[in-house]
Amino acid sequence: MKKKSDFYISLFISLISFVFILGILSTDAVARSYRVGRLPEKARPLACSVCHVDPRGGGARNSFGKDYERLAIPSGDRLTEALLKADSDGDGISNGTELNAGTLPGYPGSKP
């Protein structure tokens, strides 16, 4: 009987682990689409490339993505005045101006 109970314990732990990992992965995907929806309308087609180096999202963040993490997430995960006034890529144009023009505030070569 001990072998049978060990099997069920292992199965239970495996299922719990699977559900936990699945929950983490699905939360990340929802978070990304939620954030894209908060961008100004002209910036929405740029999607994940607004914050991430890889335009498909995930992984390394560009300079705007790093500033978003530092300024927006602690403030309720929203575009704050401080973030919009900042110039994350150092090109002399504010993040807010770039987002409203549909350009990338994390890349100095992308300007309105």
KAKAVEN-V865020 format. One record per residue. N is the residue number from 1. RES is the residue in one letter. SS is DSSP state (helix for helix, strand for strand, loop for the rest). PSI is psi in whole degrees, 0 to 359 (999 if undefined). D_LAST is the distance of its C-alpha to the last C-alpha in Angstrom with 1 decimal. Layout:
n->N res->RES ss->SS psi->PSI d_last->D_LAST
n->N res->RES ss->SS psi->PSI d_last->D_LAST
This chain:
n->1 res->M ss->loop psi->330 d_last->71.3
n->2 res->K ss->helix psi->320 d_last->69.3
n->3 res->K ss->helix psi->320 d_last->67.4
n->4 res->K ss->helix psi->317 d_last->66.5
n->5 res->S ss->helix psi->323 d_last->65.2
n->6 res->D ss->helix psi->321 d_last->63.2
n->7 res->F ss->helix psi->313 d_last->61.6
n->8 res->Y ss->helix psi->324 d_last->60.5
n->9 res->I ss->helix psi->315 d_last->59.2
n->10 res->S ss->helix psi->318 d_last->57.1
n->11 res->L ss->helix psi->316 d_last->55.9
n->12 res->F ss->helix psi->313 d_last->55.0
n->13 res->I ss->helix psi->319 d_last->53.0
n->14 res->S ss->helix psi->316 d_last->51.2
n->15 res->L ss->helix psi->317 d_last->50.2
n->16 res->I ss->helix psi->317 d_last->49.0
n->17 res->S ss->helix psi->316 d_last->46.9
n->18 res->F ss->helix psi->313 d_last->45.4
n->19 res->V ss->helix psi->319 d_last->44.5
n->20 res->F ss->helix psi->312 d_last->43.0
n->21 res->I ss->helix psi->317 d_last->40.8
n->22 res->L ss->helix psi->319 d_last->39.8
n->23 res->G ss->helix psi->319 d_last->38.9
n->24 res->I ss->helix psi->314 d_last->36.6
n->25 res->L ss->helix psi->318 d_last->34.8
n->26 res->S ss->helix psi->327 d_last->34.3
n->27 res->T ss->helix psi->320 d_last->33.1
n->28 res->D ss->helix psi->317 d_last->30.3
n->29 res->A ss->helix psi->319 d_last->29.2
n->30 res->V ss->helix psi->320 d_last->29.3
n->31 res->A ss->helix psi->319 d_last->27.3
n->32 res->R ss->helix psi->311 d_last->24.4
n->33 res->S ss->helix psi->327 d_last->24.2
n->34 res->Y ss->helix psi->316 d_last->24.8
n->35 res->R ss->helix psi->321 d_last->21.8
n->36 res->V ss->helix psi->322 d_last->19.4
n->37 res->G ss->helix psi->341 d_last->20.9
n->38 res->R ss->helix psi->350 d_last->19.9
n->39 res->L ss->loop psi->155 d_last->16.1
n->40 res->P ss->loop psi->151 d_last->14.2
n->41 res->E ss->helix psi->316 d_last->14.8
n->42 res->K ss->helix psi->337 d_last->11.4
n->43 res->A ss->helix psi->345 d_last->11.6
n->44 res->R ss->helix psi->322 d_last->15.2
n->45 res->P ss->loop psi->339 d_last->15.2
n->46 res->L ss->loop psi->340 d_last->13.8
n->47 res->A ss->helix psi->233 d_last->17.1
n->48 res->C ss->helix psi->336 d_last->18.7
n->49 res->S ss->helix psi->349 d_last->16.1
n->50 res->V ss->helix psi->321 d_last->14.2
n->51 res->C ss->loop psi->336 d_last->17.3
n->52 res->H ss->strand psi->150 d_last->19.4
n->53 res->V ss->loop psi->315 d_last->19.6
n->54 res->D ss->loop psi->120 d_last->21.4
n->55 res->P ss->loop psi->346 d_last->19.3
n->56 res->R ss->loop psi->352 d_last->22.6
n->57 res->G ss->loop psi->172 d_last->22.7
n->58 res->G ss->loop psi->163 d_last->25.5
n->59 res->G ss->loop psi->211 d_last->26.3
n->60 res->A ss->loop psi->144 d_last->24.3
n->61 res->R ss->strand psi->149 d_last->21.2
n->62 res->N ss->loop psi->184 d_last->18.2
n->63 res->S ss->helix psi->323 d_last->17.5
n->64 res->F ss->helix psi->318 d_last->15.8
n->65 res->G ss->helix psi->322 d_last->18.8
n->66 res->K ss->helix psi->319 d_last->21.2
n->67 res->D ss->helix psi->323 d_last->19.9
n->68 res->Y ss->helix psi->315 d_last->20.1
n->69 res->E ss->helix psi->321 d_last->23.6
n->70 res->R ss->helix psi->322 d_last->24.5
n->71 res->L ss->helix psi->323 d_last->23.1
n->72 res->A ss->helix psi->316 d_last->22.9
n->73 res->I ss->helix psi->315 d_last->25.8
n->74 res->P ss->helix psi->343 d_last->28.4
n->75 res->S ss->helix psi->31 d_last->27.2
n->76 res->G ss->loop psi->20 d_last->28.0
n->77 res->D ss->loop psi->52 d_last->25.3
n->78 res->R ss->loop psi->160 d_last->22.7
n->79 res->L ss->loop psi->111 d_last->19.3
n->80 res->T ss->loop psi->162 d_last->20.7
n->81 res->E ss->helix psi->319 d_last->19.6
n->82 res->A ss->helix psi->319 d_last->20.0
n->83 res->L ss->helix psi->318 d_last->17.7
n->84 res->L ss->helix psi->328 d_last->14.9
n->85 res->K ss->helix psi->337 d_last->15.4
n->86 res->A ss->loop psi->163 d_last->15.6
n->87 res->D ss->loop psi->83 d_last->13.3
n->88 res->S ss->loop psi->324 d_last->14.7
n->89 res->D ss->loop psi->0 d_last->13.3
n->90 res->G ss->loop psi->26 d_last->14.0
n->91 res->D ss->loop psi->5 d_last->10.9
n->92 res->G ss->loop psi->2 d_last->11.2
n->93 res->I ss->loop psi->132 d_last->8.6
n->94 res->S ss->loop psi->154 d_last->10.5
n->95 res->N ss->helix psi->318 d_last->10.8
n->96 res->G ss->helix psi->317 d_last->11.1
n->97 res->T ss->helix psi->316 d_last->7.9
n->98 res->E ss->helix psi->315 d_last->6.1
n->99 res->L ss->helix psi->317 d_last->9.0
n->100 res->N ss->helix psi->339 d_last->9.0
n->101 res->A ss->helix psi->352 d_last->5.7
n->102 res->G ss->loop psi->26 d_last->7.5
n->103 res->T ss->loop psi->171 d_last->6.1
n->104 res->L ss->loop psi->114 d_last->9.0
n->105 res->P ss->loop psi->359 d_last->9.9
n->106 res->G ss->loop psi->4 d_last->12.9
n->107 res->Y ss->loop psi->117 d_last->11.7
n->108 res->P ss->loop psi->335 d_last->10.8
n->109 res->G ss->loop psi->352 d_last->9.8
n->110 res->S ss->loop psi->104 d_last->7.0
n->111 res->K ss->loop psi->155 d_last->3.8
n->112 res->P ss->loop psi->999 d_last->0.0
